[in-house]
Amino acid sequence: MAWMGARRLTQTEASVLSSEAALRLAPGATWFALYSGETQVGQAGITVDTLSPGYQILETFAIETPADSGVLRATLYRMTKVSPALGVLSVVSRTAREGVRTAWTAAFGDGRLSVAREGTLAADDGLPIAVAPTTTAILPYRLALTGGLASDRHRTLPGYVGWPGTLMPIEMTTGRDSMAVFADSAVLDPASGQLVVAHQDSARARAVLIRADGPAERWWIDTRGHVAGIETAFGLSWRRTDFDLAASALRNRTASRAVRLRALLPPVTRVAAPDTTTMPRRYVLSRRDGRPLDPALLQPLSSGRQRLRGDTLSVTTDWTAPTGTRGDVLPRDPLAPDSLPAVRDFVARALGPTPPVDRELRIGRLVAAIATRVTLDTSTTAAVDAGAALATRRAQAEGMARLFVAAANAAGLEARLAIGIRPDGDGFASHAWAEVRDQGSWTAVDPAFGRRRAAASLIRLGSSGSTEPWQLLIRVLQLRITVVPDSQEVP
């Protein structure tokens, strides 16, 4: 027995995962009702199947949004294929809403990551990666199979986060455990004609604080790696339940349902024109349902040019000193490759034969060159990556921002994409811009509108994802922002 224990201690994590997964990871499905406050607005599922060799994890997601004559359903389908040791091999993601469909594929192999939009070529030959990253689809199983669900544990793994995604660390901290109780079957109630719970099951689940891109999330994961629930700072709440119960609540797609959703959900559009003010801003954050905000989930908002104190978020327009938080990492975006020959040529032309040493001059010339070369196009088929933005000369805001990120990094600066919102009445307008770091201090630029300084009305939520309004809505369903009157002094 002592020999067997010593042998196990010398095993690599990959071999442990491979052997434990073969023994314990069985095909199955877990279903969720998605809530905004106490109103169900969607459903989701996580299905695990075995391959030969390896596994595949299918995530399905549907959310209802109001339309003029009823309810529109937006869907997301994501298939992750993994090795026997749960290393990611590929991720295929498809979204659809109102007849508009998009699809992306990320492939991991031979020490590189390549990402391509359906119908286009990959941005280049891919980003070099030392080890295959993990994803949030794989994470619960990795933790469960390697003893990672013990209390008070902290771990950081390389990750591929968001969709379209970026390479960045995923931090996990385990907390308390609790008993999760959920419906596992339903029956039709003759009196009401509605489905009701027929039987409940339970599982002991561990709370895991996950910090990756933007506000943190708290997941509850059981010892088999099944997710029992997910809480976000001000987005969706995932509650495990029976499939039929989750689906039945979404069968009413009438005008009355649309009216209710319109009253519940904040409207989200796209930023149509730049904010030219230069004043710093302060915002008081709260939840629309009146519940208190969770400071642990909010803390990553304090990053770059943003500072969070309690429930007050301050945003500046000038260079901002570092906060020393983990949120100030520079992700590696496969859609903003600085090694792309077209990007290198663009930078050389923009900066000239003798590139200026002054950072402000370099930033200004790159912003001006993008404004000359690329036209903002908000259509869903417009480019969202740096290479396609240069090739087609038309791009969405995130395509122009990614072009700036790629060009800035190629020019010796440090830049990252910013995906976020601008408060707009009781709702928000989605946008993408870029942030530049120099000696630890940050500033923001708005390439989509040719602005050397991005207005402080833009609030960064993260560095991955899309500015598509319905996809941004998922992240801010419960967010309410109160604008504090303009002040010359932002604490």
C-alpha positions in Angstrom: 0.0 0.0 0.0 2.9 2.4 0.8 4.4 1.6 -2.6 1.1 2.4 -4.3 0.8 5.7 -2.4 4.3 6.7 -3.4 3.5 5.8 -7.0 0.4 8.0 -7.0 2.4 10.9 -5.7 4.8 10.7 -8.6 2.0 10.7 -11.2 1.6 13.8 -13.3 -1.7 15.6 -13.2 -2.3 14.5 -16.8 -2.0 10.8 -15.9 -4.2 11.3 -12.8 -6.9 13.1 -14.9 -6.7 10.4 -17.6 -7.1 7.5 -15.1 -9.7 9.2 -12.9 -11.8 10.3 -15.9 -11.8 6.8 -17.3 -13.1 5.5 -14.0 -15.5 8.3 -13.0 -16.5 10.5 -15.9 -19.7 9.0 -17.3 -22.0 10.3 -20.1 -24.9 12.4 -18.8 -26.7 15.8 -18.9 -27.3 18.6 -16.4 -30.1 21.2 -17.0 -30.6 24.7 -15.7 -33.2 27.4 -15.6 -31.7 30.8 -16.2 -33.0 33.6 -14.1 -32.9 37.4 -14.0 -33.8 38.1 -10.4 -36.8 35.8 -9.8 -38.0 35.6 -13.4 -36.9 32.8 -15.7 -35.5 34.2 -19.0 -33.8 31.1 -20.4 -32.5 27.6 -20.1 -29.2 25.9 -20.5 -27.7 22.4 -20.5 -24.3 20.7 -20.1 -24.0 17.3 -21.7 -20.9 15.0 -21.5 -20.3 12.2 -24.0 -17.4 9.8 -24.4 -15.4 9.6 -27.6 -12.7 7.1 -28.6 -10.5 8.4 -27.2 -11.4 11.4 -25.1 -14.7 13.2 -24.4 -16.9 16.0 -25.7 -18.8 18.6 -23.7 -21.8 20.2 -25.3 -23.1 23.4 -23.8 -26.5 24.7 -25.0 -27.9 28.0 -24.0 -31.1 29.9 -24.9 -32.3 33.3 -23.7 -35.5 35.1 -24.5 -35.5 38.8 -25.5 -38.5 41.0 -26.2 -39.5 42.0 -29.8 -42.2 44.2 -31.2 -44.7 41.4 -31.8 -43.5 38.8 -29.3 -40.4 37.1 -28.0 -37.2 36.3 -29.8 -35.0 33.5 -28.7 -31.3 33.7 -28.9 -29.3 30.5 -28.8 -25.7 29.5 -28.3 -24.3 26.0 -28.9 -20.7 25.2 -27.9 -19.0 21.9 -28.4 -15.6 21.3 -26.7 -13.6 18.2 -27.5 -11.0 17.1 -25.0 -8.3 14.5 -24.7 -8.4 11.5 -22.3 -6.5 13.8 -19.8 -9.1 16.5 -20.3 -6.8 18.7 -22.4 -8.8 20.9 -24.8 -8.5 19.9 -28.5 -11.1 22.1 -30.1 -14.0 24.4 -29.4 -16.8 25.0 -31.9 -19.3 27.7 -31.1 -22.5 28.8 -32.9 -24.9 31.5 -32.1 -28.3 32.4 -33.7 -30.9 35.1 -33.2 -33.5 36.4 -35.6 -32.1 34.4 -38.5 -28.6 35.8 -38.0 -26.0 33.0 -37.4 -22.3 33.1 -36.6 -19.9 30.3 -36.0 -16.3 30.1 -34.7 -13.8 27.3 -34.3 -10.7 27.3 -32.1 -8.2 24.5 -32.6 -5.4 23.6 -30.2 -2.5 21.5 -31.5 1.2 21.3 -32.2 1.8 24.0 -29.6 -0.4 26.6 -31.3 -3.9 28.0 -31.0 -5.8 29.0 -34.2 -9.2 30.6 -34.4 -11.4 31.1 -37.5 -14.8 32.4 -38.2 -17.0 30.2 -40.3 -16.5 31.0 -44.0 -13.2 32.7 -43.5 -9.6 31.6 -43.0 -7.8 31.6 -39.7 -6.3 35.0 -38.7 -2.8 33.6 -39.3 -0.9 30.4 -38.4 -2.0 30.8 -34.8 -0.6 31.9 -31.4 2.2 29.8 -29.8 1.1 28.2 -26.6 3.4 26.3 -24.1 0.6 24.2 -22.7 -3.0 23.7 -23.8 -5.3 26.0 -21.8 -8.4 24.9 -19.9 -11.9 26.3 -20.4 -14.8 26.8 -18.0 -16.5 23.8 -19.7 -13.6 21.5 -18.5 -12.8 23.2 -15.2 -15.5 21.5 -13.0 -14.3 18.1 -14.0 -10.7 18.9 -13.5 -11.3 20.1 -10.0 -13.5 17.2 -9.1 -11.1 14.5 -10.4 -7.9 15.9 -8.9 -9.1 16.7 -5.4 -9.4 20.4 -6.2 -12.6 20.8 -4.4 -11.2 20.8 -0.9 -11.9 23.9 1.1 -9.7 27.0 1.1 -7.7 26.1 -2.0 -6.4 28.6 -4.5 -5.1 27.7 -7.9 -4.4 29.5 -11.2 -4.5 27.7 -14.6 -3.9 29.0 -18.1 -7.3 29.5 -19.7 -9.1 30.2 -23.0 -11.9 32.5 -21.8 -15.0 33.9 -23.6 -16.3 33.7 -27.1 -14.6 34.9 -29.2 -12.0 34.1 -26.6 -8.6 35.2 -25.3 -5.8 33.4 -23.5 -5.6 34.5 -19.9 -5.2 33.0 -16.4 -8.2 31.5 -14.7 -8.1 31.9 -10.9 -10.1 29.6 -8.6 -10.7 29.8 -4.9 -12.8 27.2 -3.1 -15.1 28.2 -0.3 -17.9 26.7 1.7 -19.8 23.6 0.8 -23.6 23.2 0.9 -26.3 20.8 0.0 -27.8 21.6 -3.4 -31.4 20.4 -3.8 -32.9 20.3 -7.3 -35.7 18.8 -9.3 -34.8 15.7 -11.3 -38.2 14.9 -12.7 -41.6 16.5 -13.4 -45.2 15.5 -13.8 -48.3 17.3 -15.2 -50.6 18.7 -12.6 -54.2 17.9 -13.8 -55.7 20.8 -11.9 -53.5 23.6 -13.3 -52.3 21.9 -16.5 -48.7 22.9 -15.5 -45.7 20.8 -15.0 -44.7 20.5 -11.3 -41.8 18.8 -9.5 -42.3 15.1 -9.2 -39.0 14.2 -7.4 -36.1 16.1 -6.0 -32.4 15.0 -5.7 -29.6 16.5 -3.8 -25.8 16.7 -3.9 -23.1 18.3 -1.7 -21.5 21.1 -3.7 -18.5 23.3 -3.1 -18.6 27.0 -3.8 -15.8 28.0 -6.2 -15.0 31.6 -6.9 -13.8 31.8 -10.5 -12.0 34.9 -11.8 -11.1 35.1 -15.4 -12.4 37.9 -17.6 -14.4 40.7 -16.1 -16.6 40.3 -13.0 -16.0 37.1 -11.2 -18.5 34.2 -10.9 -19.4 31.8 -8.1 -20.0 28.2 -9.2 -21.3 25.3 -7.1 -19.7 22.0 -8.1 -20.3 18.6 -6.8 -17.8 15.8 -6.3 -18.6 14.3 -9.8 -17.9 17.6 -11.5 -21.5 18.5 -12.1 -22.4 22.1 -11.8 -25.3 22.7 -9.3 -25.6 26.5 -9.9 -23.8 29.7 -11.0 -24.1 33.2 -9.6 -22.8 36.2 -11.5 -22.3 39.8 -10.2 -25.2 41.3 -12.1 -25.9 38.8 -15.0 -27.8 35.5 -15.1 -28.3 33.1 -12.3 -28.1 29.4 -13.2 -30.3 27.0 -11.2 -30.1 23.3 -11.7 -33.5 21.6 -12.5 -35.3 19.1 -14.6 -35.2 19.6 -18.4 -38.9 19.7 -18.8 -39.4 22.2 -16.0 -36.7 24.4 -17.5 -38.2 24.3 -21.0 -41.9 24.6 -20.0 -41.5 28.1 -18.6 -40.3 29.4 -22.0 -43.2 28.2 -24.1 -45.2 31.4 -23.7 -43.8 33.6 -26.5 -46.8 35.9 -26.8 -46.9 39.7 -26.8 -47.8 39.8 -23.1 -44.6 37.8 -22.3 -42.6 40.4 -24.4 -44.2 43.2 -22.4 -43.1 41.6 -19.2 -39.5 41.0 -20.4 -39.3 44.5 -21.7 -40.1 45.8 -18.3 -37.7 43.5 -16.6 -34.6 43.7 -18.9 -32.5 46.8 -19.6 -32.5 47.7 -23.3 -29.1 47.3 -25.0 -28.2 48.9 -28.3 -24.8 49.8 -30.0 -22.9 53.0 -29.4 -23.8 55.1 -32.5 -21.7 58.2 -31.9 -18.7 59.0 -29.7 -18.9 60.8 -26.4 -16.5 63.8 -26.8 -16.4 64.9 -23.2 -13.1 64.6 -21.3 -14.4 64.7 -17.8 -13.8 61.7 -15.4 -16.9 59.9 -14.3 -18.3 58.2 -11.3 -21.1 55.6 -11.2 -23.0 54.0 -8.4 -23.6 50.3 -9.2 -26.6 48.4 -7.9 -28.8 45.4 -8.9 -32.2 45.9 -10.5 -33.8 43.4 -8.1 -32.6 45.2 -5.0 -30.3 42.5 -3.8 -27.0 43.7 -2.4 -24.0 43.4 -4.7 -21.3 40.8 -3.9 -18.0 42.6 -3.4 -16.0 39.4 -4.3 -17.7 39.2 -7.7 -17.3 42.9 -8.4 -13.7 43.4 -7.5 -12.2 42.6 -11.0 -14.0 45.7 -12.3 -11.2 47.6 -10.6 -8.8 47.3 -13.5 -7.0 49.5 -16.0 -8.4 53.0 -15.8 -11.3 51.9 -13.6 -11.4 52.1 -9.7 -14.0 50.4 -7.6 -14.6 51.5 -4.0 -17.6 49.9 -2.4 -20.4 50.3 -4.9 -18.9 53.3 -6.7 -16.9 52.9 -9.9 -14.6 55.7 -11.0 -13.4 56.0 -14.6 -10.7 58.4 -15.8 -9.7 59.6 -19.3 -6.0 60.2 -18.6 -3.2 57.9 -17.7 -4.1 56.1 -14.5 -1.7 54.6 -12.0 -1.9 50.8 -11.4 -4.0 49.3 -8.7 -1.9 46.1 -8.4 -4.9 43.9 -8.9 -5.0 40.7 -10.9 -7.4 42.3 -13.3 -4.5 44.2 -14.9 -3.3 41.2 -16.9 -2.6 41.5 -20.6 -4.6 38.7 -22.3 -3.3 37.2 -25.6 -6.0 37.6 -28.2 -5.8 35.2 -31.2 -7.9 37.7 -33.2 -5.4 40.4 -32.7 -2.1 38.8 -33.8 0.8 41.3 -33.8 2.9 38.8 -35.9 0.6 39.0 -38.9 2.6 40.4 -41.9 -0.2 42.7 -42.9 -0.3 44.2 -39.3 3.5 44.6 -39.4 3.3 46.4 -42.8 0.4 48.6 -41.5 2.5 49.6 -38.5 5.5 50.4 -40.6 3.5 52.7 -42.9 1.7 54.3 -40.0 4.8 55.1 -38.0 7.2 55.8 -40.8 10.8 54.8 -41.3 11.8 56.4 -38.0 9.1 55.4 -35.5 8.7 58.1 -32.7 9.9 57.2 -29.3 7.1 59.2 -27.6 4.2 56.9 -26.7 1.6 59.6 -27.4 2.8 60.1 -30.9 2.8 56.4 -31.6 -0.7 56.0 -30.3 -2.0 59.0 -32.2 -0.5 57.9 -35.5 -1.9 54.4 -35.1 -5.4 55.7 -34.3 -5.3 58.1 -37.3 -4.0 55.3 -39.6 -6.9 53.0 -38.6 -9.4 55.8 -39.1 -8.0 56.3 -42.7 -7.8 52.6 -43.6 -10.9 51.1 -42.0 -14.6 52.2 -41.9 -16.8 51.4 -39.0 -19.5 48.9 -40.1 -22.1 47.6 -37.5 -23.5 44.8 -39.8 -23.2 41.3 -38.3 -21.0 40.2 -41.2 -18.4 42.9 -40.8 -14.9 42.0 -39.6 -14.2 41.5 -35.9 -10.5 40.5 -36.1 -7.5 42.5 -37.0 -6.5 40.7 -40.2 -10.0 40.8 -41.7 -10.3 44.5 -40.8 -7.2 45.3 -42.8 -8.2 43.0 -45.7 -11.8 44.2 -46.1 -11.3 47.8 -44.9 -14.6 47.6 -43.0 -15.0 46.3 -39.4 -17.2 46.3 -36.4 -16.0 48.3 -33.4 -14.3 45.2 -32.0 -12.5 44.6 -35.3 -11.1 48.1 -35.3 -10.2 47.8 -31.6 -8.4 44.5 -32.2 -6.5 46.0 -35.1 -5.3 48.8 -32.8 -4.3 46.2 -30.2 -2.4 44.1 -32.7 -0.7 47.3 -34.2 0.1 48.7 -30.8 1.7 45.5 -29.6 3.7 45.3 -32.8 4.9 48.8 -32.3 6.3 48.0 -28.9 3.3 49.2 -26.8 1.2 47.0 -24.5 -2.5 46.9 -25.3 -5.6 44.9 -24.7 -9.2 44.8 -26.0 -12.0 46.4 -24.0 -15.5 45.1 -24.4 -18.1 47.0 -22.4 -21.0 49.4 -22.2 -22.0 53.0 -22.0 -25.0 53.9 -19.7 -27.9 55.0 -21.9 -31.0 56.0 -19.9 -32.3 52.9 -18.1 -30.2 50.7 -20.5 -26.8 50.5 -22.1 -25.1 50.8 -25.4 -22.4 48.2 -26.3 -19.0 49.1 -27.6 -15.4 48.0 -28.0 -12.3 50.0 -27.6 -8.7 49.5 -26.5 -6.5 50.1 -23.4 -2.8 50.8 -23.4 -0.4 50.2 -20.5 2.9 52.0 -20.1 5.1 51.4 -17.0 2.0 50.2 -15.1 -0.3 53.2 -16.0 -3.3 52.9 -18.3 -5.1 55.0 -20.8 -7.9 54.1 -23.2 -8.4 54.9 -26.9 -11.5 54.5 -29.2 -10.3 53.4 -32.7 -13.9 53.0 -33.9 -14.4 56.7 -33.8 -10.8 57.8 -34.3 -10.5 59.1 -30.7 -7.1 59.3 -29.1 -8.8 59.3 -25.7 -11.8 57.1 -25.0 -14.5 58.9 -23.0 -15.0 57.9 -19.3 -18.6 57.1 -20.1 -17.3 53.7 -21.4 -17.2 51.0 -18.8 -15.0 48.0 -19.5 -16.5 44.6 -18.6 -13.7 42.4 -20.0 -11.4 41.6 -22.9 -13.3 38.9 -24.6 -16.7 38.3 -26.1 -18.8 40.3 -28.6 -20.5 43.7 -28.7 -23.6 42.0 -30.1 -26.4 43.6 -27.9 -28.1 40.4 -26.9 -24.7 38.9 -25.9 -23.9 41.9 -23.8 -27.4 41.8 -22.3 -26.5 38.4 -20.7 -23.7 40.1 -18.7 -25.7 43.1 -17.4 -29.3 41.8 -17.0 -29.4 42.9 -13.3 -27.1 45.9 -13.5 -28.4 49.4 -12.7 -26.0 52.4 -13.0 -26.6 55.8 -11.5 -24.4 58.5 -12.9 -22.9 60.8 -10.3 -22.8 64.4 -11.5 -19.6 65.4 -13.3 -16.7 66.3 -11.1 -13.2 67.5 -11.7 -12.0 65.3 -8.9 -12.6 61.5 -9.0 -11.6 59.7 -5.9 
